[in-house]
């Protein structure tokens, strides 16, 4: 019978430690993955969530994805845009990965363009736009 109380006591202590850690550091942020299929959609997120957008790209052609819709106090870009090639071949295409963090509640537009940055008067080859509703 005593052993049973030791086990119950150990479980309760473990739960208290977990609760204390969550109170100090907060809940683990959710990571939401989007692709070209999500273009034009509205996404509901919570403060602290991380939005990861993965889009096909080939920077060796001069084309790259850039954020053009001004970011505001709701969405914040995290780090630089990352490129992952689909193979080791020179000039291979792949995907560009752009990460954002939701820093406040509200509504925001997010727009990316696939273009050659130096061609200022040319239309982008592609666009990706979503509406973000953050709670």
C-alpha positions in Angstrom: 0.0 0.0 0.0 2.8 2.4 0.8 4.4 1.8 -2.6 1.1 2.9 -4.2 1.4 6.3 -2.4 5.0 6.8 -3.5 3.9 6.3 -7.2 0.9 8.7 -6.8 3.2 11.2 -5.1 5.8 11.0 -7.8 3.1 11.5 -10.5 1.7 14.5 -8.7 5.2 16.0 -8.4 5.9 15.5 -12.1 2.6 17.2 -13.0 3.4 20.1 -10.8 6.8 20.5 -12.4 5.3 20.4 -15.9 2.7 23.0 -14.9 5.4 25.3 -13.4 7.4 25.0 -16.6 4.4 25.9 -18.8 3.6 28.8 -16.6 7.2 30.2 -16.9 7.8 29.5 -20.6 4.2 29.3 -21.9 2.7 26.7 -24.2 4.8 25.3 -27.1 4.1 27.4 -30.2 2.2 25.7 -33.0 3.9 25.5 -36.4 1.5 25.9 -39.4 2.8 24.8 -42.8 1.5 26.5 -46.0 2.3 25.8 -49.7 1.2 27.3 -53.0 -2.1 25.4 -52.6 -3.0 27.8 -49.8 -2.7 30.9 -52.0 -5.7 33.2 -51.5 -6.8 31.7 -48.2 -7.5 33.1 -44.8 -5.6 31.5 -41.9 -6.5 31.7 -38.3 -3.6 31.7 -35.9 -2.8 32.4 -32.3 -0.2 34.7 -30.8 3.1 32.8 -30.7 2.3 30.5 -33.6 4.9 30.1 -36.3 3.8 30.3 -40.0 6.1 28.4 -42.4 5.5 29.0 -46.1 7.2 26.7 -48.6 7.1 27.6 -52.3 8.8 26.3 -55.4 11.7 28.4 -56.6 14.9 28.4 -58.6 17.2 31.3 -57.5 19.8 30.4 -60.2 17.4 31.9 -62.8 17.4 35.2 -60.9 13.9 34.7 -59.5 13.3 34.7 -55.8 10.4 35.1 -53.4 10.2 38.4 -51.5 7.8 39.7 -48.9 6.1 42.8 -50.4 3.0 43.3 -48.3 4.2 45.4 -45.4 4.5 43.5 -42.3 2.9 45.2 -39.3 2.7 44.7 -35.6 0.8 41.4 -36.1 3.3 39.3 -38.2 7.1 39.3 -37.9 9.4 37.6 -40.4 11.8 35.2 -38.6 15.3 34.9 -40.1 16.2 35.0 -43.7 14.5 33.2 -46.6 16.0 29.7 -46.9 16.5 27.8 -50.1 16.5 24.0 -50.2 17.5 22.5 -53.6 15.7 19.3 -54.8 19.1 17.8 -55.9 22.8 18.4 -55.8 22.9 19.4 -59.5 24.1 22.9 -60.3 21.2 25.1 -61.2 18.6 22.7 -59.7 15.3 24.1 -58.5 13.9 23.5 -55.1 11.9 25.4 -52.5 12.2 28.6 -50.6 11.1 28.6 -47.0 9.9 31.8 -45.3 9.0 31.8 -41.6 6.9 34.3 -39.7 5.8 34.6 -36.1 2.5 35.9 -34.9 3.3 38.6 -32.3 -0.1 40.2 -31.7 -3.8 39.7 -32.3 -5.5 41.3 -35.2 -5.9 41.0 -39.0 -3.1 41.3 -41.5 -2.4 40.7 -45.2 0.7 38.8 -46.2 1.9 39.0 -49.8 4.9 37.4 -51.5 6.1 37.9 -55.0 8.3 35.6 -57.2 10.4 38.0 -59.2 13.8 39.2 -60.3 14.4 42.0 -57.8 16.4 44.2 -60.2 13.5 44.2 -62.8 11.6 46.9 -61.1 9.0 47.5 -63.8 8.4 43.9 -64.6 5.3 42.0 -63.3 6.2 39.2 -60.8 6.1 35.7 -62.3 3.9 34.5 -59.4 2.3 35.9 -56.3 1.3 34.3 -53.0 -1.2 36.2 -50.8 -3.1 35.2 -47.6 -5.1 36.9 -44.9 -4.1 36.2 -41.4 -6.6 36.4 -38.5 -4.6 36.3 -35.2 -6.2 35.7 -31.8 
